[in-house]
Amino acid sequence: MGRLEGKVALISGGAKGMGEIEARMFAEEGASLVIADILDDRGKDLASEISEISSSGGGVYVHLDVRNMSEWNTAVETAIRTFGKLDILVNNAGVTSRMMLLDTPEEDWDRVLDINSKGTFLGIKATVPAMRESGGGSIVNISSQMGLVGGDFSSPQYQASKGAVRLLTKSVAVQYAAENIRCNSVHPAPIETDMTAGMRADKEKFADMIRRIPMGRYGKPEEVAYAVIYLASDESSFVTGSEVVVDGGWTAQ
């Protein structure tokens, strides 16, 4: 029996990168999935593939711009209409930015905060009523190690957005603990995904990043997904408002 057997999960940004790996591994653990993204073709293909190989309820795809509350409501309604309930939300969708503070236009600050922070807020707002109907649930918010510590290479808008996710997580955890709705955050260091491909291709920047990680390598998306599965599952039934750091030792220094 899978660790997520009988559970229904909604994963934002689920069509590629960490979200895709989370979706695949959730399905292997028995979850039924709503894969939500703006990458419609990739999302539909992934949902179809999961449905073909899954022993659970399979997967469906829904278009979701996380800045749009009505699209969040549609995603939640899709989960309930298709699978009868919603147990798990993974707020995985996000963007990065590499500008320093004085180089940052106001528009880019707004873009990053809207997607990373407001998008997480809207996802929780849309999901909590459905979790109440299910008798509880687990919300997993993907933050970053840069939501915990400062950095001389990371943009202020990215760090501010991920720090906001960390504290939002704690607020939600405290407010809804009595209703058996848990909320935790995951804080990865650089992971081998398309989002980090540009920096990994730059030998000098890549070497600088590796020097910052005591384990001497980037993480793999599967290593993040294992943490997400733990927080989504009943194995973490007494864990809420916590941070799970998957950073190769970065923040231990």
Secondary structure, DSSP 8 states (H G I E B T S, - for coil): --TTTT-EEEEETTTSHHHHHHHHHHHHTT-EEEEEES-HHHHHHHHHHHHHH-SSS-EEEEE--TT-HHHHHHHHHHHHHHHS---EEEE---------GGG--HHHHHHHHIIIIIHHHHHHHHHHHHHHHHT-EEEEEE--GGGTS--SSS-HHHHHHHHHHHHHHHHHHHHHGGGTEEEEEEEE-SBSSGGGHHHHHSHHHHHHHHHH-TTSS-B-HHHHHHHHHHHHSGGGTT--S-EEEESTTGGG-
